Amino acid sequence: MNKNLVILTLSQIFSFTAAPVTVFLSGIIGSQISPLKSLSTLPMSISVVGIAIGAIFATKVMSMFGRKAGFISASIGNSLISLLAAFAIMQQSFYLFCFANFFIGVGMAFTHQYRFAAAESVEKDKVPKAISIILLGGIVSAFLGPGIANYAKDIVSENLYVGSYLALSILTIIPVIFFLFYENTSEVVSNVTNSGRSYFELISQPRFLQAIVAAAFGYAIMTFLMTATPLSMHVMDNMSLSKTSIVIQFHVASMFLPSLVTGHLVKKFGHSKIMYAGVFLYSITIIASFFEQTFNNYMFALIFLGLGWNFLFISGTSLLVLTYREEEKFRAQGLNDFIVYSIHATGSLSAGILIALSNWKTMNIICIPLMILIILTTLRADILSKKNK
């Protein structure tokens, strides 16, 4: 642990609260103020689109002005946009609320850059562990954000949930204090952003492609099934909201808690073996869908879904860091996050439609080709790597 890593971890706890608060409240608020009930989940979906689009913008800003300036400006922006969301709820303006959620997503694109900043703060062999530490802060955010949002929802008595976004505004401005003490680990590279390899040359590298595919489709599978879980459990299988909530909470815990050891496992066994292990964990979730859908079955499946995501996302991100040169890092990171979160958005947007047209078992079967793609891409990179030695 060095100073920058401590700052990034603390900032992650507060900045990342925007994500679980959006998941927790945007659909509920949307159902209350949207002109059509079918549009209730639009704010959530738009926020994911904001992450994908914001990925390129975030890396461009930081390539021009540095990590420190980028993170501070994003934290201030997140706070102001949270106030706009509160105002939208007060005005019962659905489209203004969607607008605010889009920019909350853009702000989250900057927060997702914390993991790359963490990688730059340590030696190459410690990158997986550094990324694991950053993601571990996410489990604190997952409970802190919704907990405070729920507690503050009645602050403005005439307008339910306005207080939640006022509280989010305070939470997201706190990292500004931490980043005042942050030190840029590399020079601003705006003068060399056009140097280095092109996007096509980067993605043509087997290891670069392996890293993106593992992170992107690992994320897509997790989002696809996680988004469908509440609908499958509560609506289709008539389980209580409390039981559904417990399953989601354990799923979130299983996503982040393994970060305590995942970095060590990547260092010991290598990126590819951890990716194969991640796919194997996903296969356990798939197999569980062939049995009777009980509360315990959903719990079992969602825990392994979280574990598989952790293995694939950390191994994919830490491998990516090893595939590009210093002068092309922002280009490579921007391309990675754009692809990862675009596919993530597709998984999120399609889940609600497909679960309504099919069932939980079919949703799981749909994920199998994506798992095979991860295996084939990893296997190809391993084979080509051995040939080149």
C-alpha positions as CSV (number, residue, x, y, z in Angstrom):
1,M,0.0,0.0,0.0
2,N,1.4,3.4,-1.0
3,K,-0.1,6.9,-0.7
4,N,-1.8,6.9,-4.1
5,L,-3.3,3.5,-3.6
6,V,-4.7,4.5,-0.2
7,I,-6.2,7.6,-1.8
8,L,-7.8,5.7,-4.7
9,T,-9.2,3.1,-2.3
10,L,-10.8,5.7,0.0
11,S,-12.1,7.6,-3.1
12,Q,-13.6,4.4,-4.5
13,I,-15.7,3.9,-1.4
14,F,-17.4,7.2,-1.9
15,S,-17.4,7.7,-5.7
16,F,-18.6,4.3,-6.4
17,T,-21.8,4.8,-4.3
18,A,-23.3,6.4,-7.4
19,A,-23.6,2.9,-9.0
20,P,-25.5,1.0,-6.3
21,V,-27.7,4.0,-5.6
22,T,-28.6,4.1,-9.3
23,V,-29.4,0.4,-9.3
24,F,-31.4,0.7,-6.0
25,L,-33.5,3.8,-6.8
26,S,-33.6,4.8,-10.5
27,G,-36.1,2.1,-11.4
28,I,-38.4,2.9,-8.4
29,I,-38.3,6.6,-9.1
30,G,-38.7,6.0,-12.8
31,S,-41.9,4.0,-12.1
32,Q,-43.3,6.9,-10.2
33,I,-42.6,9.8,-12.6
34,S,-42.3,8.1,-16.0
35,P,-45.2,8.8,-18.5
36,L,-45.2,5.1,-19.4
37,K,-44.6,2.2,-16.9
38,S,-42.6,0.4,-19.6
39,L,-40.0,3.2,-19.4
40,S,-39.4,2.8,-15.7
41,T,-36.0,1.2,-16.1
42,L,-34.8,3.7,-18.8
43,P,-32.9,5.9,-16.3
44,M,-30.8,2.8,-15.2
45,S,-30.2,1.8,-18.8
46,I,-29.2,5.3,-19.8
47,S,-26.7,5.5,-17.0
48,V,-25.0,2.3,-18.3
49,V,-24.9,3.9,-21.8
50,G,-23.3,7.0,-20.1
51,I,-20.5,4.8,-18.8
52,A,-19.7,3.4,-22.2
53,I,-19.7,6.8,-23.9
54,G,-17.9,8.4,-21.0
55,A,-15.0,5.9,-21.2
56,I,-13.4,7.5,-24.2
57,F,-14.1,11.0,-22.8
58,A,-12.5,10.2,-19.4
59,T,-9.3,8.9,-20.9
60,K,-9.1,11.9,-23.2
61,V,-9.4,14.3,-20.3
62,M,-6.8,12.6,-18.2
63,S,-4.4,12.3,-21.2
64,M,-4.6,16.1,-21.5
65,F,-4.7,17.2,-17.9
66,G,-3.5,14.2,-15.8
67,R,-5.2,11.8,-13.5
68,K,-5.4,14.2,-10.5
69,A,-7.2,16.9,-12.4
70,G,-9.5,14.4,-14.1
71,F,-10.6,12.7,-10.9
72,I,-11.1,16.0,-9.0
73,S,-13.2,17.5,-11.9
74,A,-15.2,14.2,-12.2
75,S,-16.0,14.2,-8.4
76,I,-17.2,17.8,-8.6
77,G,-19.3,16.9,-11.6
78,N,-20.8,13.9,-10.0
79,S,-21.9,16.0,-7.0
80,L,-23.5,18.6,-9.2
81,I,-25.3,16.0,-11.4
82,S,-26.6,14.4,-8.2
83,L,-28.2,17.8,-7.3
84,L,-29.7,17.9,-10.7
85,A,-31.2,14.5,-10.2
86,A,-32.7,15.7,-6.9
87,F,-34.1,18.7,-8.7
88,A,-35.6,16.5,-11.4
89,I,-37.4,14.4,-8.8
90,M,-38.7,17.5,-7.1
91,Q,-40.0,18.7,-10.4
92,Q,-41.4,15.2,-11.3
93,S,-39.5,15.5,-14.6
94,F,-38.8,12.1,-16.0
95,Y,-36.7,13.2,-18.9
96,L,-34.5,15.5,-16.8
97,F,-34.0,12.6,-14.4
98,C,-32.9,10.5,-17.4
99,F,-30.5,13.3,-18.5
100,A,-29.0,13.4,-15.0
101,N,-28.6,9.6,-14.9
102,F,-26.8,9.7,-18.2
103,F,-24.2,12.0,-16.7
104,I,-24.0,10.0,-13.5
105,G,-22.9,7.2,-15.9
106,V,-20.3,9.5,-17.5
107,G,-19.0,10.3,-14.0
108,M,-18.8,6.6,-13.2
109,A,-16.6,6.2,-16.3
110,F,-14.0,8.3,-14.5
111,T,-14.4,6.2,-11.3
112,H,-13.7,3.0,-13.4
113,Q,-10.4,4.6,-14.2
114,Y,-9.3,4.2,-10.6
115,R,-8.2,0.6,-11.3
116,F,-5.8,1.8,-14.0
117,A,-4.5,4.6,-11.8
118,A,-3.9,1.9,-9.1
119,A,-2.0,-0.2,-11.6
120,E,0.3,2.7,-12.4
121,S,1.0,3.3,-8.7
122,V,2.7,0.0,-8.1
123,E,5.3,-2.3,-9.7
124,K,4.1,-4.6,-12.6
125,D,4.1,-7.8,-10.5
126,K,1.8,-6.1,-7.9
127,V,-0.8,-4.9,-10.4
128,P,-3.4,-7.7,-9.8
129,K,-3.2,-7.1,-6.1
130,A,-3.6,-3.3,-6.5
131,I,-6.7,-3.7,-8.7
132,S,-8.1,-6.2,-6.2
133,I,-7.7,-3.7,-3.4
134,I,-9.6,-1.0,-5.4
135,L,-12.4,-3.4,-6.2
136,L,-12.6,-4.4,-2.6
137,G,-13.7,-0.9,-1.8
138,G,-16.7,-1.6,-4.0
139,I,-18.3,-3.8,-1.3
140,V,-18.2,-0.9,1.1
141,S,-19.9,1.3,-1.5
142,A,-22.5,-1.3,-2.2
143,F,-23.8,-1.1,1.4
144,L,-22.9,2.5,2.2
145,G,-24.6,4.1,-0.8
146,P,-28.1,2.4,-0.6
147,G,-28.0,2.5,3.2
148,I,-27.5,6.3,3.3
149,A,-29.9,6.9,0.4
150,N,-32.6,4.9,2.2
151,Y,-32.0,6.8,5.4
152,A,-32.1,10.2,3.7
153,K,-35.1,9.6,1.4
154,D,-37.5,11.5,3.7
155,I,-35.3,14.6,4.4
156,V,-37.5,16.6,2.0
157,S,-40.9,15.4,3.3
158,E,-42.9,16.7,0.3
159,N,-40.7,14.8,-2.2
160,L,-39.7,11.3,-1.5
161,Y,-36.1,10.4,-2.6
162,V,-35.0,14.0,-3.2
163,G,-33.0,13.6,0.1
164,S,-31.3,10.4,-1.3
165,Y,-29.7,12.3,-4.1
166,L,-28.8,15.2,-1.9
167,A,-27.0,12.6,0.2
168,L,-25.3,11.2,-2.9
169,S,-24.1,14.7,-3.8
170,I,-22.3,14.9,-0.5
171,L,-20.8,11.3,-0.8
172,T,-19.5,12.0,-4.3
173,I,-17.8,15.3,-3.4
174,I,-15.7,13.7,-0.6
175,P,-13.0,12.3,-2.9
176,V,-12.0,15.8,-3.9
177,I,-10.5,16.1,-0.4
178,F,-8.5,12.9,-0.9
179,F,-7.3,13.8,-4.4
180,L,-5.8,17.0,-3.3
181,F,-3.0,14.8,-1.9
182,Y,-2.8,12.6,-5.0
183,E,0.5,12.6,-7.1
184,N,0.4,11.9,-10.8
185,T,2.6,8.9,-11.5
186,S,3.3,9.9,-15.1
187,E,3.5,13.0,-17.1
188,V,0.5,14.3,-19.1
189,V,0.8,12.7,-22.5
190,S,-1.3,15.0,-24.6
191,N,1.7,15.6,-26.8
192,V,2.0,12.0,-27.7
193,T,-1.6,10.7,-27.8
194,N,-1.2,10.2,-31.6
195,S,1.9,8.1,-31.2
196,G,2.0,4.4,-30.5
197,R,0.0,1.8,-32.2
198,S,-3.5,2.2,-33.7
199,Y,-6.7,0.8,-32.2
200,F,-6.6,-2.0,-34.8
201,E,-2.9,-2.8,-34.0
202,L,-3.7,-2.9,-30.3
203,I,-6.7,-5.2,-30.6
204,S,-4.8,-7.5,-33.0
205,Q,-2.5,-8.5,-30.2
206,P,-3.7,-11.9,-28.9
207,R,-3.2,-11.0,-25.2
208,F,-4.9,-7.6,-25.6
209,L,-7.9,-9.2,-27.2
210,Q,-7.9,-11.9,-24.5
211,A,-7.9,-9.3,-21.8
212,I,-10.8,-7.4,-23.4
213,V,-12.9,-10.5,-24.2
214,A,-12.5,-11.9,-20.6
215,A,-13.5,-8.6,-18.9
216,A,-16.2,-7.6,-21.4
217,F,-18.1,-10.9,-21.8
218,G,-17.5,-11.8,-18.2
219,Y,-19.2,-8.5,-17.3
220,A,-22.0,-9.1,-19.8
221,I,-22.8,-12.5,-18.4
222,M,-22.9,-11.3,-14.9
223,T,-25.0,-8.2,-15.7
224,F,-27.4,-10.2,-17.9
225,L,-28.2,-12.8,-15.2
226,M,-28.1,-10.3,-12.3
227,T,-30.5,-8.0,-14.0
228,A,-32.9,-10.9,-14.7
229,T,-32.7,-12.3,-11.2
230,P,-35.2,-10.0,-9.4
231,L,-37.7,-10.4,-12.2
232,S,-37.3,-14.2,-12.3
233,M,-37.4,-14.6,-8.5
234,H,-40.1,-12.1,-7.5
235,V,-42.3,-11.8,-10.6
236,M,-42.1,-15.2,-12.2
237,D,-41.4,-17.5,-9.2
238,N,-43.4,-15.4,-6.7
239,M,-40.7,-15.1,-4.1
240,S,-40.8,-12.3,-1.6
241,L,-38.9,-9.0,-2.1
242,S,-36.9,-9.7,1.1
243,K,-35.7,-13.0,-0.2
244,T,-34.8,-11.5,-3.5
245,S,-32.9,-8.7,-1.7
246,I,-30.9,-11.2,0.3
247,V,-29.8,-13.1,-2.8
248,I,-28.7,-9.8,-4.5
249,Q,-26.8,-8.8,-1.4
250,F,-24.9,-12.1,-1.2
251,H,-24.2,-11.8,-4.9
252,V,-22.7,-8.4,-4.5
253,A,-20.6,-9.7,-1.6
254,S,-19.4,-12.6,-3.7
255,M,-18.4,-10.1,-6.5
256,F,-16.0,-8.1,-4.3
257,L,-14.9,-10.2,-1.3
258,P,-12.8,-12.5,-3.4
259,S,-10.6,-9.5,-4.2
260,L,-8.8,-10.3,-0.9
261,V,-7.2,-13.2,-2.7
262,T,-7.7,-12.9,-6.4
263,G,-4.7,-10.7,-7.0
264,H,-2.5,-13.3,-5.2
265,L,-4.0,-16.1,-7.3
266,V,-3.4,-14.2,-10.5
267,K,0.3,-13.7,-9.5
268,K,0.7,-17.3,-8.5
269,F,-1.2,-19.2,-11.4
270,G,-1.2,-16.6,-14.2
271,H,-4.0,-14.7,-15.9
272,S,-5.2,-17.4,-18.2
273,K,-5.7,-20.1,-15.5
274,I,-7.8,-17.6,-13.4
275,M,-9.9,-16.9,-16.6
276,Y,-10.5,-20.6,-17.1
277,A,-11.4,-20.8,-13.4
278,G,-13.8,-17.9,-13.8
279,V,-15.6,-19.6,-16.7
280,F,-15.8,-22.8,-14.6
281,L,-17.5,-20.9,-11.8
282,Y,-20.0,-19.5,-14.3
283,S,-20.7,-23.0,-15.5
284,I,-21.8,-23.9,-12.0
285,T,-24.3,-21.1,-12.2
286,I,-25.5,-22.5,-15.5
287,I,-25.9,-26.1,-14.2
288,A,-27.9,-24.8,-11.2
289,S,-30.5,-23.4,-13.6
290,F,-31.4,-27.0,-14.7
291,F,-32.7,-27.8,-11.2
292,E,-35.9,-26.6,-9.4
293,Q,-35.7,-22.8,-8.8
294,T,-35.8,-22.4,-5.1
295,F,-34.5,-19.7,-2.8
296,N,-31.4,-21.8,-2.0
297,N,-30.8,-22.5,-5.7
298,Y,-30.9,-18.8,-6.6
299,M,-28.5,-18.1,-3.7
300,F,-26.1,-20.8,-4.8
301,A,-26.2,-19.7,-8.4
302,L,-25.8,-16.0,-7.8
303,I,-22.8,-16.5,-5.4
304,F,-20.9,-18.4,-8.1
305,L,-21.9,-15.8,-10.6
306,G,-20.3,-13.2,-8.5
307,L,-17.1,-15.3,-7.9
308,G,-16.8,-15.9,-11.7
309,W,-17.1,-12.2,-12.5
310,N,-14.4,-11.3,-9.9
311,F,-11.9,-13.8,-11.4
312,L,-12.6,-12.7,-15.0
313,F,-12.7,-8.9,-14.4
314,I,-9.5,-8.7,-12.3
315,S,-7.5,-11.1,-14.5
316,G,-8.7,-9.3,-17.6
317,T,-7.9,-5.8,-16.3
318,S,-4.5,-6.7,-14.9
319,L,-3.5,-8.5,-18.1
320,L,-4.5,-5.5,-20.2
321,V,-2.0,-3.3,-18.3
322,L,0.8,-5.6,-19.5
323,T,-0.1,-5.3,-23.2
324,Y,0.4,-1.6,-24.0
325,R,3.2,1.0,-24.0
326,E,3.3,4.1,-21.8
327,E,2.6,6.5,-24.6
328,E,-0.6,4.6,-25.7
329,K,-2.0,3.7,-22.3
330,F,-4.9,6.2,-22.5
331,R,-5.8,5.0,-26.0
332,A,-5.7,1.4,-24.8
333,Q,-7.6,2.0,-21.6
334,G,-10.3,4.1,-23.4
335,L,-10.8,1.4,-26.0
336,N,-11.0,-1.3,-23.3
337,D,-13.6,0.5,-21.2
338,F,-15.6,1.5,-24.3
339,I,-15.9,-2.1,-25.4
340,V,-16.4,-3.5,-21.9
341,Y,-19.1,-1.1,-20.9
342,S,-20.8,-1.1,-24.3
343,I,-21.2,-4.9,-24.0
344,H,-22.2,-4.5,-20.4
345,A,-24.9,-2.0,-21.5
346,T,-26.2,-4.5,-24.1
347,G,-26.4,-7.2,-21.4
348,S,-28.3,-4.9,-19.1
349,L,-30.7,-3.6,-21.8
350,S,-31.5,-7.1,-23.2
351,A,-32.0,-8.9,-19.9
352,G,-35.4,-7.4,-19.1
353,I,-36.8,-8.1,-22.5
354,L,-35.5,-11.7,-22.8
355,I,-36.6,-12.8,-19.3
356,A,-40.1,-11.6,-20.1
357,L,-40.0,-13.7,-23.3
358,S,-38.4,-16.8,-21.8
359,N,-37.4,-18.1,-18.4
360,W,-34.4,-18.4,-16.0
361,K,-33.1,-21.6,-17.5
362,T,-33.1,-20.2,-21.1
363,M,-31.4,-17.0,-19.8
364,N,-28.6,-19.2,-18.5
365,I,-28.3,-21.2,-21.7
366,I,-27.9,-18.0,-23.7
367,C,-24.7,-17.3,-21.8
368,I,-23.0,-20.5,-22.9
369,P,-21.7,-19.2,-26.3
370,L,-20.2,-16.2,-24.5
371,M,-18.3,-18.5,-22.1
372,I,-17.0,-20.6,-25.0
373,L,-15.8,-17.3,-26.7
374,I,-13.8,-16.5,-23.5
375,I,-12.2,-19.9,-23.5
376,L,-11.4,-19.9,-27.2
377,T,-9.8,-16.4,-27.1
378,T,-7.7,-17.3,-24.0
379,L,-6.7,-20.6,-25.6
380,R,-5.7,-18.9,-28.8
381,A,-3.6,-16.3,-26.9
382,D,-1.9,-19.1,-24.9
383,I,-1.0,-21.1,-28.0
384,L,0.3,-18.1,-30.0
385,S,2.3,-17.0,-26.9
386,K,4.0,-20.4,-26.7
387,K,4.8,-20.3,-30.5
388,N,6.5,-16.9,-30.1
389,K,8.8,-18.0,-27.3
